[in-house]
Amino acid sequence: MRRRSSSVASAAGWVSLGLATLPLAMALVNLHRLRTPAPASAGGVPVSVLIPARNEAANIADAVGCVLANRDVAVELLVLDDGSTDATPAILAAIDDPRLTVLPGGGGALPAGWSGKQYACARLGDQARHALMVFVDADVRLAPDALSRLAGYMQAHPEVALASGIPRQITGSWSERLLLPLIHLLLLGYRPDALDRDRSDARFAAGCGQLFIARADAYRAMGGHAAIRASLHDGLTLPRAFRKHGLRTGLFDATDLASCRMYGNATDLREGLAKNATEGMATPRALPVWTLLLGGGHVLPTLLMLLAPSLPAAAAVACGTTLRLLLARRFRQSLRSAAVHPIGVLALLGLQWSALLRAGAGKPATWRGRSYPPLQDVVTP
C-alpha cells in the first residue's frame, strides 16, 4: 500500500512538473518578444484620446492632466461623463484647455443589450477625429511620452489594427498583490500567439481593457465597440472581435508607459474580477481546463512537497517560483507576493468558480451601480 502511494505521488510529481514547465517556457519566449514601443518617427502625430468616466472624481483630474502633458503629439482629448453623481462633472468643467471636449452621457437607462463602458466608448469613437484612437480608463496615468510611443508602435507595425499593453499595476493591499500579478501570468504563460501579429485566430487574442490604441478606419470597419456591446471584459472581447473580422492585433510592454491602481479595496477587487470572469476563464468548458493547468502547475507542486516530497515536485516548485520572480522583476511587481504565489492561484480559481456558479444561478454581475445578466456570447458576428 505504501509502495502504491509512493508511485501515485511520483506520477503526480511528474505531471505537476510538466504543467509547471509549460507556462515557464512559453513566458520566456513571449517575454523575449515583448517590447516597449519606440517614439513615433515624426513629431506632432495626431491622436484622439478617449476616456469613459463614471463617478471618477478621485481619478479624472490626474488622468486628464497626464494626457494633456504628453509631448510630441497633437492631442484631441474626449471624455464622456457617463451620468456621474459625484464631483466628476464639476472637475471636468474646471479644466480650461481647448484640447479637452467633455461629452455628456446622460446617465439614464442604457440602450438594450449594451454595457455601460462599451456604450460610452462607442459614443467616444463616433466623435474621434484622428486616424489613431487611444482608449484609456480614468484610473490610468500616462507617462509624458506614452502617446508618442503608442503612435510609434502603430508606425512600426502597419499590419496591426488594434494594440494593447498592460500598465504597471499599482497594488496597495495584499489581495491586490496576490491576484493582479496573475494577469501577466495568464497573458504571457498561457497564450501562445498573444504576441503573434501574423495570425488572425481569435481564440487566443487578448489585451488589456485599460489601454488600447486602434486605427480609426479599421475600428469603424469592424463595428467598433458595438461589436462587443454587451461585454464587461473588453480586454478579451475587443481583440477577438478585431480578429474575427480578419484584422490583426498586437501586444506591447506598457510598464514604462502607464500605471494604474485598478481597485482601491478588496470589495472592488472581487467585484471587478468577478464581472469579467464569465467572459474569460469562468465558463463550463474552460474553467475545468484552467483548474487543471493552474492548480496542477502552481498549487499541486507545493502540496506534494509538503505531503510527499520528490525531485519532480521540487523542480515544479522551482519552475513556478522562477516564473513569478521573472514576471515580478520585469513588470515591477511585489516580490513578497511571489513567495505566496500558490495562495494567489488558489484565490483566483476560487473566485472564478464562484463567478461560474453565480452565473449558473442567473445572478447578475454588478459594476459601477449597474447590474448585468449573465451572457453567453458577447461578440457580435
LODO-292253 format. One record per residue (C-alpha): x, y, z. Coordinates in pm, whole numbers, plus 50000, padded with zeros to 5 digits. Layout:
BEGIN
@east = X, north = Y, up = Z
...
***
This chain:
BEGIN
@east = 50000, north = 50000, up = 50000
@east = 50286, north = 50232, up = 50087
@east = 50457, north = 50147, up = 49759
@east = 50137, north = 50227, up = 49567
@east = 50101, north = 50564, up = 49743
@east = 50463, north = 50641, up = 49660
@east = 50401, north = 50553, up = 49296
@east = 50096, north = 50782, up = 49281
@east = 50292, north = 51066, up = 49441
@east = 50577, north = 51016, up = 49196
@east = 50338, north = 51023, up = 48899
@east = 50169, north = 51336, up = 49037
@east = 50512, north = 51496, up = 49073
@east = 50596, north = 51437, up = 48709
@east = 50255, north = 51566, up = 48598
@east = 50300, north = 51879, up = 48807
@east = 50646, north = 51932, up = 48659
@east = 50506, north = 51915, up = 48306
@east = 50228, north = 52159, up = 48393
@east = 50478, north = 52396, up = 48558
@east = 50730, north = 52379, up = 48273
@east = 50474, north = 52473, up = 48005
@east = 50399, north = 52832, up = 48123
@east = 50764, north = 52898, up = 48210
@east = 50879, north = 52802, up = 47861
@east = 50600, north = 52997, up = 47693
@east = 50659, north = 53304, up = 47908
@east = 51031, north = 53302, up = 47830
@east = 50952, north = 53315, up = 47458
@east = 50685, north = 53583, up = 47500
@east = 50899, north = 53795, up = 47732
@east = 51177, north = 53791, up = 47475
@east = 50939, north = 53923, up = 47211
@east = 50755, north = 54175, up = 47426
@east = 50895, north = 54525, up = 47374
@east = 50833, north = 54883, up = 47488
@east = 50743, north = 55082, up = 47175
@east = 50984, north = 55342, up = 47040
@east = 50859, north = 55701, up = 46992
@east = 50693, north = 55800, up = 46665
@east = 50943, north = 55897, up = 46396
@east = 50775, north = 56232, up = 46323
@east = 50667, north = 56482, up = 46588
@east = 50313, north = 56609, up = 46616
@east = 50136, north = 56283, up = 46527
@east = 49763, north = 56347, up = 46582
@east = 49599, north = 56118, up = 46835
@east = 49244, north = 56108, up = 46974
@east = 49244, north = 56003, up = 47340
@east = 48910, north = 55872, up = 47464
@east = 48820, north = 55833, up = 47833
@east = 48486, north = 55698, up = 47962
@east = 48423, north = 55834, up = 48314
@east = 48154, north = 55732, up = 48562
@east = 48196, north = 55861, up = 48918
@east = 48569, north = 55916, up = 48874
@east = 48615, north = 56222, up = 49096
@east = 48919, north = 56064, up = 49259
@east = 49087, north = 55997, up = 48924
@east = 48971, north = 56223, up = 48645
@east = 49182, north = 56534, up = 48712
@east = 49507, north = 56335, up = 48719
@east = 49406, north = 56124, up = 48419
@east = 49328, north = 56433, up = 48209
@east = 49640, north = 56613, up = 48329
@east = 49865, north = 56324, up = 48231
@east = 49712, north = 56305, up = 47882
@east = 49747, north = 56678, up = 47821
@east = 50108, north = 56671, up = 47945
@east = 50209, north = 56434, up = 47664
@east = 50470, north = 56571, up = 47426
@east = 50546, north = 56524, up = 47056
@east = 50181, north = 56451, up = 46969
@east = 49880, north = 56657, up = 46869
@east = 49620, north = 56556, up = 47127
@east = 49245, north = 56560, up = 47097
@east = 49104, north = 56450, up = 47435
@east = 48741, north = 56340, up = 47460
@east = 48594, north = 56248, up = 47798
@east = 48242, north = 56111, up = 47827
@east = 48081, north = 56181, up = 48163
@east = 47861, north = 55874, up = 48200
@east = 47596, north = 56010, up = 48434
@east = 47832, north = 56068, up = 48726
@east = 47668, north = 56153, up = 49058
@east = 47989, north = 56269, up = 49226
@east = 48214, north = 56570, up = 49151
@east = 48336, north = 56436, up = 48815
@east = 48135, north = 56688, up = 48603
@east = 48250, north = 56984, up = 48813
@east = 48615, north = 56877, up = 48797
@east = 48598, north = 56844, up = 48419
@east = 48422, north = 57180, up = 48383
@east = 48704, north = 57349, up = 48574
@east = 48974, north = 57228, up = 48332
@east = 49046, north = 57505, up = 48082
@east = 49219, north = 57352, up = 47780
@east = 49095, north = 57373, up = 47420
@east = 49215, north = 57018, up = 47354
@east = 48959, north = 56878, up = 47600
@east = 48600, north = 56811, up = 47500
@east = 48355, north = 56673, up = 47754
@east = 48063, north = 56474, up = 47620
@east = 47751, north = 56430, up = 47838
@east = 47649, north = 56069, up = 47890
@east = 47301, north = 56131, up = 48018
@east = 47318, north = 55866, up = 48291
@east = 46975, north = 55722, up = 48214
@east = 46893, north = 55365, up = 48123
@east = 47134, north = 55209, up = 47876
@east = 47008, north = 55101, up = 47534
@east = 46902, north = 54738, up = 47533
@east = 47192, north = 54495, up = 47508
@east = 47467, north = 54743, up = 47599
@east = 47701, north = 54756, up = 47895
@east = 47794, north = 55096, up = 48032
@east = 48161, north = 55111, up = 47930
@east = 48105, north = 54979, up = 47578
@east = 47825, north = 55230, up = 47514
@east = 48043, north = 55514, up = 47639
@east = 48339, north = 55401, up = 47427
@east = 48117, north = 55365, up = 47118
@east = 47998, north = 55724, up = 47158
@east = 48353, north = 55845, up = 47207
@east = 48468, north = 55654, up = 46900
@east = 48196, north = 55818, up = 46691
@east = 48330, north = 56163, up = 46783
@east = 48704, north = 56100, up = 46743
@east = 48860, north = 56293, up = 46455
@east = 49208, north = 56145, up = 46420
@east = 49336, north = 55832, up = 46249
@east = 49475, north = 55689, up = 46573
@east = 49241, north = 55640, up = 46870
@east = 49362, north = 55566, up = 47222
@east = 49104, north = 55425, up = 47465
@east = 49221, north = 55467, up = 47822
@east = 49048, north = 55414, up = 48156
@east = 49017, north = 55703, up = 48400
@east = 49235, north = 55529, up = 48658
@east = 49531, north = 55508, up = 48419
@east = 49816, north = 55760, up = 48435
@east = 50004, north = 55802, up = 48108
@east = 50374, north = 55888, up = 48102
@east = 50468, north = 56211, up = 47915
@east = 50597, north = 56011, up = 47615
@east = 50329, north = 55741, up = 47619
@east = 50118, north = 55867, up = 47329
@east = 50422, north = 55920, up = 47109
@east = 50534, north = 55564, up = 47181
@east = 50187, north = 55424, up = 47115
@east = 50182, north = 55604, up = 46780
@east = 50534, north = 55474, up = 46719
@east = 50417, north = 55118, up = 46770
@east = 50148, north = 55162, up = 46507
@east = 50402, north = 55318, up = 46270
@east = 50640, north = 55026, up = 46320
@east = 50362, north = 54768, up = 46272
@east = 50137, north = 54887, up = 45989
@east = 49972, north = 54544, up = 45976
@east = 49827, north = 54586, up = 46328
@east = 49478, north = 54736, up = 46358
@east = 49449, north = 54722, up = 46738
@east = 49720, north = 54703, up = 47001
@east = 49724, north = 54692, up = 47378
@east = 49958, north = 54692, up = 47674
@east = 49923, north = 54627, up = 48047
@east = 50007, north = 54937, up = 48252
@east = 50219, north = 54892, up = 48563
@east = 49973, north = 54775, up = 48826
@east = 49987, north = 54974, up = 49150
@east = 49888, north = 54746, up = 49439
@east = 49814, north = 54867, up = 49789
@east = 49656, north = 54570, up = 49966
@east = 49754, north = 54205, up = 49998
@east = 49453, north = 54094, up = 49797
@east = 49573, north = 54311, up = 49508
@east = 49929, north = 54180, up = 49539
@east = 49805, north = 53822, up = 49537
@east = 49571, north = 53846, up = 49237
@east = 49669, north = 54126, up = 49000
@east = 50015, north = 53991, up = 48905
@east = 49837, north = 53684, up = 48773
@east = 49721, north = 53896, up = 48476
@east = 50074, north = 53876, up = 48336
@east = 50099, north = 53506, up = 48420
@east = 49784, north = 53425, up = 48225
@east = 49861, north = 53653, up = 47932
@east = 50224, north = 53554, up = 47881
@east = 50232, north = 53200, up = 48016
@east = 49922, north = 53051, up = 47856
@east = 49856, north = 53232, up = 47528
@east = 50093, north = 53100, up = 47262
@east = 50002, north = 53353, up = 46993
@east = 49905, north = 53656, up = 47204
@east = 50212, north = 53833, up = 47068
@east = 50191, north = 53688, up = 46716
@east = 50078, north = 53961, up = 46477
@east = 50082, north = 53725, up = 46179
@east = 49776, north = 53527, up = 46291
@east = 49410, north = 53618, up = 46278
@east = 49296, north = 53334, up = 46507
@east = 49055, north = 53496, up = 46752
@east = 49071, north = 53226, up = 47019
@east = 49397, north = 53344, up = 47172
@east = 49362, north = 53716, up = 47107
@east = 49399, north = 53920, up = 47425
@east = 49481, north = 54263, up = 47555
@east = 49417, north = 54490, up = 47850
@east = 49099, north = 54698, up = 47863
@east = 49284, north = 54974, up = 48048
@east = 49482, north = 55080, up = 47741
@east = 49411, north = 55027, up = 47369
@east = 49524, north = 55201, up = 47053
@east = 49330, north = 55143, up = 46731
@east = 49334, north = 55261, up = 46372
@east = 49012, north = 55456, up = 46330
@east = 48933, north = 55318, up = 45983
@east = 48975, north = 54957, up = 46098
@east = 48782, north = 55023, up = 46419
@east = 48483, north = 55158, up = 46230
@east = 48500, north = 54889, up = 45962
@east = 48466, north = 54611, up = 46221
@east = 48181, north = 54787, up = 46401
@east = 48373, north = 54939, up = 46690
@east = 48250, north = 54880, up = 47042
@east = 47907, north = 54794, up = 46904
@east = 48061, north = 54459, up = 46811
@east = 48109, north = 54385, up = 47184
@east = 47820, north = 54595, up = 47314
@east = 47720, north = 54357, up = 47595
@east = 48073, north = 54279, up = 47712
@east = 48211, north = 54357, up = 48057
@east = 48559, north = 54234, up = 47961
@east = 48680, north = 54432, up = 47660
@east = 49039, north = 54328, up = 47731
@east = 48949, north = 53994, up = 47574
@east = 48645, north = 54064, up = 47361
@east = 48768, north = 54368, up = 47167
@east = 49085, north = 54199, up = 47030
@east = 48880, north = 53890, up = 46948
@east = 48624, north = 54098, up = 46760
@east = 48902, north = 54258, up = 46555
@east = 49048, north = 53919, up = 46469
@east = 48707, north = 53778, up = 46379
@east = 48692, north = 54049, up = 46114
@east = 49031, north = 53943, up = 45974
@east = 49221, north = 54227, up = 46143
@east = 49547, north = 54180, up = 46327
@east = 49614, north = 54272, up = 46687
@east = 49932, north = 54329, up = 46883
@east = 50065, north = 54344, up = 47236
@east = 50342, north = 54566, up = 47377
@east = 50504, north = 54630, up = 47713
@east = 50331, north = 54929, up = 47874
@east = 50509, north = 54907, up = 48210
@east = 50702, north = 55231, up = 48145
@east = 50419, north = 55398, up = 47952
@east = 50138, north = 55396, up = 48206
@east = 50040, north = 55298, up = 48559
@east = 49705, north = 55206, up = 48711
@east = 49557, north = 55146, up = 49055
@east = 49278, north = 54927, up = 48927
@east = 49093, north = 54864, up = 49252
@east = 49105, north = 55063, up = 49573
@east = 48983, north = 54793, up = 49813
@east = 48916, north = 54421, up = 49842
@east = 48543, north = 54458, up = 49768
@east = 48604, north = 54641, up = 49440
@east = 48872, north = 54385, up = 49352
@east = 48635, north = 54090, up = 49398
@east = 48351, north = 54263, up = 49216
@east = 48574, north = 54378, up = 48931
@east = 48737, north = 54041, up = 48870
@east = 48406, north = 53857, up = 48908
@east = 48232, north = 54073, up = 48647
@east = 48500, north = 53975, up = 48392
@east = 48519, north = 53610, up = 48487
@east = 48243, north = 53453, up = 48277
@east = 48379, north = 53613, up = 47959
@east = 48722, north = 53465, up = 48022
@east = 48811, north = 53164, up = 48237
@east = 48483, north = 53101, up = 48415
@east = 48287, north = 52909, up = 48151
@east = 48168, north = 52548, up = 48189
@east = 48415, north = 52430, up = 47924
@east = 48713, north = 52646, up = 48008
@east = 48726, north = 52652, up = 48386
@east = 48790, north = 52278, up = 48440
@east = 49083, north = 52308, up = 48197
@east = 49215, north = 52620, up = 48371
@east = 49178, north = 52446, up = 48707
@east = 49394, north = 52160, up = 48581
@east = 49655, north = 52391, up = 48428
@east = 49680, north = 52639, up = 48713
@east = 49611, north = 52404, up = 49002
@east = 49833, north = 52130, up = 48864
@east = 50119, north = 52360, up = 48770
@east = 50121, north = 52610, up = 49057
@east = 49941, north = 52460, up = 49359
@east = 49994, north = 52083, up = 49336
@east = 50378, north = 52105, up = 49346
@east = 50370, north = 52283, up = 49681
@east = 50119, north = 52035, up = 49823
@east = 50336, north = 51746, up = 49707
@east = 50644, north = 51899, up = 49869
@east = 50452, north = 51922, up = 50196
@east = 50300, north = 51573, up = 50181
@east = 50524, north = 51359, up = 49959
@east = 50847, north = 51538, up = 49861
@east = 51012, north = 51428, up = 49540
@east = 51258, north = 51558, up = 49285
@east = 50991, north = 51626, up = 49017
@east = 50776, north = 51817, up = 49267
@east = 51076, north = 52023, up = 49379
@east = 51160, north = 52101, up = 49016
@east = 50797, north = 52204, up = 48957
@east = 50809, north = 52441, up = 49255
@east = 51134, north = 52585, up = 49117
@east = 50971, north = 52642, up = 48776
@east = 50673, north = 52823, up = 48926
@east = 50889, north = 53035, up = 49155
@east = 51126, north = 53125, up = 48873
@east = 50837, north = 53229, up = 48651
@east = 50681, north = 53452, up = 48916
@east = 51015, north = 53613, up = 49000
@east = 51085, north = 53681, up = 48632
@east = 50745, north = 53844, up = 48590
@east = 50781, north = 54041, up = 48914
@east = 51118, north = 54181, up = 48807
@east = 51010, north = 54263, up = 48452
@east = 50681, north = 54429, up = 48546
@east = 50783, north = 54576, up = 48883
@east = 50554, north = 54358, up = 49092
@east = 50577, north = 54273, up = 49460
@east = 50847, north = 54015, up = 49526
@east = 50675, north = 53920, up = 49852
@east = 50362, north = 53818, up = 49664
@east = 50572, north = 53583, up = 49451
@east = 50659, north = 53394, up = 49770
@east = 50293, north = 53308, up = 49827
@east = 50212, north = 53252, up = 49460
@east = 50020, north = 52922, up = 49515
@east = 49781, north = 53102, up = 49752
@east = 49715, north = 53366, up = 49486
@east = 49638, north = 53097, up = 49227
@east = 49401, north = 52923, up = 49469
@east = 49225, north = 53254, up = 49538
@east = 49190, north = 53321, up = 49166
@east = 49043, north = 52978, up = 49098
@east = 48804, north = 53017, up = 49390
@east = 48684, north = 53350, up = 49255
@east = 48636, north = 53202, up = 48907
@east = 48434, north = 52905, up = 49035
@east = 48222, north = 53138, up = 49245
@east = 48151, north = 53355, up = 48940
@east = 48058, north = 53050, up = 48732
@east = 47818, north = 52924, up = 48998
@east = 47661, north = 53268, up = 49034
@east = 47611, north = 53295, up = 48658
@east = 47464, north = 52944, up = 48651
@east = 47214, north = 53052, up = 48915
@east = 47120, north = 53351, up = 48700
@east = 47266, north = 53609, up = 48938
@east = 47377, north = 53930, up = 48762
@east = 47724, north = 54082, up = 48766
@east = 47740, north = 54430, up = 48918
@east = 47970, north = 54722, up = 48846
@east = 47951, north = 55098, up = 48900
@east = 47596, north = 55074, up = 49029
@east = 47467, north = 54876, up = 48730
@east = 47362, north = 54513, up = 48706
@east = 47423, north = 54291, up = 48405
@east = 47266, north = 53948, up = 48345
@east = 47490, north = 53650, up = 48258
@east = 47574, north = 53633, up = 47888
@east = 47681, north = 53353, up = 47657
@east = 47826, north = 53535, up = 47355
@east = 47924, north = 53899, up = 47382
@east = 48093, north = 53939, up = 47043
@east = 47861, north = 54026, up = 46758
@east = 47945, north = 53820, up = 46447
***
